[in-house]
Structure formats: C-alpha cells, structure tokens
Amino acid sequence: MGTVADLALLAVGRVARVAPVVDVPQGRRIELPGRGHTFLIDTGPVAAPKGRQAPTLMLLHALACTSLLTWYPSISVLSQRYRLVMFDQRWHGQGIYSDRFSLEDCADDTVAVADQLGLDQFVPVGYSMGSLVAQLAWRRHADRIAGAVLCAATSRFATSSRGPVPLRILGDQATRAAARRAIFARPTLAWQPGVDDNKWALGQFRSTAAPRMTAAAAEIGRFDSSRWINAMDVPTAVVVTTRDRLIAPARQRWLARQIAGATVYEVDGGHASCVMRADKFTPALQAACASVSARAAARAQH
C-alpha cells in the first residue's frame, strides 16, 4: 500500500502502527533567501577515517510526509557515520509556502539549503517523491551532487494518456481521511518522551494541508525522467521496495538499470517501508549509503 494510504489508515484510527519513535532530533526554522522559510534538521559534521569529513546526506521525504515522518526510524543509525541534513519540502509540513508547487523548485531548494550550510557537495537520499527531487537536483545542479540514493523510486508515474490513476486515488484517500480526522485531534508536531507514536506520526501527517497534498500529487504525476536518467553519472544506489503497489518493483529495477554502475538493494515491504517496515528498510538504506559514499570518496581522489 502507498505511503499516503498507509498514513491515511493512521488518520482514521485503524490498525496500522508506525516504527517506535525514539530520540527525534530537534530542528529549527531557517530562511532560504528569495525562496522562503522551512524547517531544518542538521545533525552536524562527522569525522571520517584518515581525517576526512564524512559525506553529507540530504534526506528528501515522501509525498504528504515531513522530513521527520519519512526518516525518523533511520536517523540514529545513519547519523553515526554521516552528517544528515533534512528539511520539509515546499507545501509540506513547515516547508516553504509558495504560489505554486513544482519539483524543479524543490530540487533548487536542496541547493539553497546546501548554500546556507556552506556545503559544496552532498548526496541526495530521496524516498518516493524525494527520489524525483534527487534526480532533478542532479540534472539541474550536477556539480553539487556527489552521489545519489533513490528509494521506492521511478522515472515516471504516468502509464497512459489518462495519467497516474493510482497516485490520484491515493491523494484523494489521504485528503478524505485527513478531513475526517481533523475534528477530533490537534496535531502533535513536537516529539517528547511518552507521546504515543501513532499520535505523533498523525500530527506530522496532518501538518500538510489536504488541498496542497492533492495538488502536489498532480505535479508528481507529470514527472518523467525516462529520456535523460541514463545520463546520470554519479555513484548511485537504488533501494527497491519489492511489495510496492504504487511503484511496481519492475519500474524501480528498470530505473536502476538505466544508471551506469547503480547498485540495488531490495526490501521485502511496500511503499511505506521507511516507516512501516523500518526493520527491513533501514539496513538496506545503510548498505546503499555505504556503497555510494565509498564510491564517491574514491571518485573524489581521482
């Protein structure tokens, strides 16, 4: 089931349970000059062997999620080896509010965040919608991208002239679920010990306005990198969610085959594996990030 649909189950109080929420890092609001304000988490530099700095991973979240909601189960593990930077993308959570939503703007936002933090290069790690942003970040700012990790990813959603029907259905489901739940509870954005995990996740989910969620889904449906993704020339890993009903595993594997040298890591789970099957997803993500960072470091030495 898709990330949006799984979170919709949380919104209507059904049986879906998220991964345990433990020690979520604190974030802050920052301004991206000329673009707007967003919510940022930066775990800070990490020393690497031989006196080098570990690579910076820019974690890019899924549709209808926040940066924390997509990535919180993996933060503690990844932050031991990498500097992690994550922010709420525009129209999501506490992200930039603008007149329009475009994935190109989201890709440019990643570089604007890097500029604010003084980062020359980074590795975008994208989940679902975030994987589309990661692809565009490379295409539009290749000199800033050291490598890429694409999770639950595709080159396009549309499969016919009528467009990505499953994506529209998921957007509509989540919109209705959020609207039904809105009268019962206020969002709980800040994590603190003792807060119910599902209640916290619901607060993160509900921090994205339903109409914006649907509009963003429509924009995602127009994405198509199939004509240029084979030119992607940075170390890349693809994490395939093998029970995915939104992005067929065959599409995810096809994407990996188009990128020279891409490594593939498979997760026995659906489109919401980052949260619902974190025990399976996080080890695969670790391996993917290690593969990309090692190849990126070797490439930088030549």
C-alpha positions in Angstrom: 0.0 0.0 0.0 1.3 3.5 -0.7 2.8 5.8 1.9 -0.2 8.2 1.7 -2.7 5.4 2.1 -0.9 3.8 5.0 -0.8 7.1 6.8 -4.5 7.6 6.0 -5.1 4.4 8.0 -3.5 6.1 10.9 -5.7 9.1 10.4 -8.9 7.1 10.7 -7.6 5.2 13.7 -7.2 1.7 12.1 -4.6 -0.9 13.0 -1.5 0.4 11.2 1.4 1.0 13.6 4.5 3.1 12.8 8.0 2.3 13.9 8.9 3.3 17.5 9.7 7.0 17.9 12.9 7.4 19.9 15.2 10.5 20.4 13.9 12.5 17.5 16.4 15.4 16.9 15.4 19.0 17.3 15.2 21.2 14.3 14.9 24.9 13.6 13.3 27.3 11.1 15.7 28.8 8.5 15.3 31.3 5.7 16.4 30.4 2.2 17.0 33.9 0.7 14.5 34.7 -2.0 12.7 31.4 -1.5 11.0 31.4 1.9 11.3 29.6 5.3 11.5 25.9 6.1 12.1 23.6 9.0 15.6 22.1 9.0 17.4 19.4 10.9 21.2 19.2 10.7 23.0 16.5 12.8 26.4 18.2 12.2 29.7 17.1 10.8 31.0 13.6 11.4 34.7 12.7 11.3 35.6 10.0 8.8 38.7 7.8 8.6 42.0 9.3 7.6 40.9 12.7 8.9 38.4 13.3 6.2 34.8 14.6 6.7 32.1 12.1 6.2 29.7 12.9 3.3 26.6 14.8 3.9 23.3 13.0 3.1 20.4 15.3 2.2 17.3 13.3 3.1 14.4 14.1 0.9 11.0 13.0 2.1 7.9 11.4 0.5 4.6 12.9 -0.6 2.3 14.0 2.3 5.0 13.5 4.8 7.5 15.6 6.7 11.2 15.1 6.7 10.9 13.6 10.2 8.0 11.3 9.4 9.8 9.7 6.5 13.3 9.4 8.0 13.0 9.2 11.8 13.5 5.4 12.0 16.8 5.6 10.2 18.3 8.8 11.8 20.1 7.4 14.8 21.8 4.7 12.7 22.8 7.0 9.8 24.0 9.9 11.9 26.8 7.7 13.4 28.5 7.7 10.0 27.2 10.7 8.1 26.1 14.3 8.5 22.4 14.3 7.9 20.5 17.3 6.6 16.8 17.1 6.2 14.1 19.7 5.7 10.4 20.0 5.0 9.9 20.4 1.3 7.7 23.2 0.0 4.0 22.7 0.6 4.7 20.0 3.2 4.8 20.4 6.9 6.6 23.5 7.9 8.1 23.9 4.5 8.0 26.9 2.1 4.6 28.2 1.2 4.6 29.4 -2.4 2.0 30.3 -5.1 2.8 27.1 -6.9 4.4 23.7 -6.4 7.0 22.3 -8.8 9.6 19.5 -8.4 12.1 21.8 -10.1 11.7 24.3 -7.3 12.1 21.5 -4.7 15.4 20.5 -6.4 16.6 24.1 -6.3 15.6 24.3 -2.6 18.0 21.4 -1.9 20.9 23.5 -3.2 19.7 26.6 -1.4 19.8 24.6 1.9 23.3 23.4 1.0 24.3 27.1 0.3 23.0 28.1 3.7 25.1 25.4 5.4 28.2 26.0 3.4 28.1 22.6 1.7 29.9 22.4 -1.7 28.6 18.9 -2.4 26.1 16.5 -0.9 24.4 13.1 -1.6 20.6 13.4 -2.0 18.8 10.4 -0.5 15.2 10.5 -1.8 12.2 8.4 -0.9 9.3 8.3 -3.4 8.6 12.0 -4.2 12.1 12.7 -2.7 13.7 10.4 -5.3 12.2 12.5 -8.1 13.6 15.6 -6.4 17.0 13.9 -6.1 17.0 13.1 -9.8 16.2 16.7 -10.7 18.8 18.0 -8.3 21.5 16.1 -10.2 20.1 17.2 -13.6 19.9 20.9 -12.6 23.0 21.1 -10.3 25.3 18.3 -11.3 28.4 20.0 -9.8 26.8 19.9 -6.3 25.9 16.2 -6.3 28.4 13.7 -5.1 26.2 10.7 -5.5 22.5 9.7 -5.0 20.4 7.1 -3.2 17.0 6.6 -4.7 14.4 4.7 -2.6 11.0 3.5 -3.8 11.8 5.4 -6.9 10.7 5.6 -10.5 11.4 7.6 -13.7 7.7 8.4 -14.2 4.2 7.7 -12.8 2.1 8.2 -15.9 1.4 4.9 -17.8 -1.3 6.1 -20.2 -2.8 9.3 -21.6 -5.1 9.4 -18.6 -2.2 9.8 -16.2 -1.2 8.2 -12.9 -4.6 7.0 -11.7 -3.2 5.2 -8.6 -1.5 8.4 -7.5 -4.7 10.4 -7.8 -6.6 7.8 -5.9 -4.1 7.8 -3.0 -4.1 11.6 -2.9 -7.9 11.6 -2.7 -7.9 8.9 0.0 -5.5 10.8 2.2 -7.4 14.1 1.7 -10.7 12.5 2.8 -9.0 10.7 5.8 -7.3 13.8 7.0 -10.5 15.8 6.7 -12.5 13.2 8.7 -9.9 13.1 11.5 -9.3 16.9 11.7 -12.2 17.5 14.0 -11.0 15.0 16.6 -7.4 15.9 17.4 -4.9 18.7 17.2 -1.5 17.8 15.5 1.4 16.9 17.8 4.4 18.1 15.9 7.0 18.2 18.7 8.2 14.8 19.9 8.7 14.2 23.6 9.1 11.0 25.7 5.7 9.5 26.5 3.9 10.8 23.4 2.0 8.0 21.6 4.0 7.0 18.4 0.9 7.0 16.2 -0.4 10.2 17.6 2.9 11.9 16.8 3.0 10.4 13.3 -0.5 11.6 12.8 0.5 15.1 13.8 3.3 15.1 11.3 1.0 13.7 8.6 -1.7 16.3 9.3 0.7 19.2 9.1 0.4 19.1 5.3 -2.8 20.7 4.2 -5.0 18.3 2.3 -5.5 20.5 -0.8 -1.8 21.1 -1.1 -1.2 17.3 -0.8 -3.6 16.7 -3.8 -2.0 19.4 -5.9 1.5 18.1 -5.2 0.3 14.6 -6.3 -0.9 16.0 -9.6 2.5 17.7 -10.2 4.3 14.5 -9.4 2.2 12.7 -11.9 3.7 14.9 -14.6 7.3 13.9 -13.8 9.2 11.9 -16.4 13.0 11.4 -16.3 12.9 8.4 -18.6 14.5 10.3 -21.5 17.5 11.6 -19.5 18.1 9.4 -16.5 20.6 7.2 -18.4 23.0 10.2 -18.4 23.2 10.2 -14.5 26.9 9.8 -13.9 27.4 9.9 -10.2 27.7 6.9 -7.8 24.1 5.8 -7.3 22.2 3.1 -5.3 18.6 2.2 -5.7 16.6 0.7 -2.8 13.7 -1.4 -4.3 10.5 -2.0 -2.2 9.6 -5.4 -3.6 5.9 -5.4 -2.4 5.2 -1.9 -3.6 1.7 -1.4 -5.0 2.2 2.2 -6.0 5.5 2.0 -7.9 5.9 -1.5 -9.3 9.2 -3.2 -8.4 9.8 -3.8 -12.1 9.7 0.0 -12.6 12.2 0.5 -9.8 14.6 -2.1 -11.2 14.2 -0.6 -14.7 15.3 2.8 -13.2 18.4 1.1 -11.7 19.4 -0.5 -15.0 19.4 2.9 -16.7 22.1 4.3 -14.4 25.6 3.0 -15.1 27.0 1.2 -12.1 24.0 1.6 -9.9 23.8 -0.9 -7.0 20.5 -2.4 -6.0 19.2 -3.2 -2.5 15.9 -4.9 -2.1 13.4 -4.5 0.8 10.6 -7.0 1.5 8.0 -4.4 2.0 5.5 -2.0 0.4 5.7 1.7 -0.5 5.7 2.8 3.2 8.6 0.6 4.2 10.6 3.5 5.5 8.1 3.7 8.5 6.0 0.6 8.4 8.9 -1.9 7.8 11.8 0.1 9.2 13.5 -3.1 10.5 13.8 -4.2 6.8 14.3 -0.8 5.2 17.0 0.7 7.5 19.7 -2.0 6.9 19.1 -1.7 3.1 19.4 2.0 3.3 22.6 1.7 5.4 24.1 -0.5 2.7 23.1 1.7 -0.1 24.5 4.8 1.6 27.8 3.0 2.3 28.1 1.9 -1.3 27.5 5.4 -2.6 29.8 7.2 -0.1 32.7 4.8 -0.7 32.5 5.2 -4.5 32.0 9.0 -4.2 35.2 9.2 -2.0 37.2 7.1 -4.5 35.9 9.3 -7.3 37.0 12.5 -5.5 40.5 11.2 -5.1 41.0 10.8 -8.9 
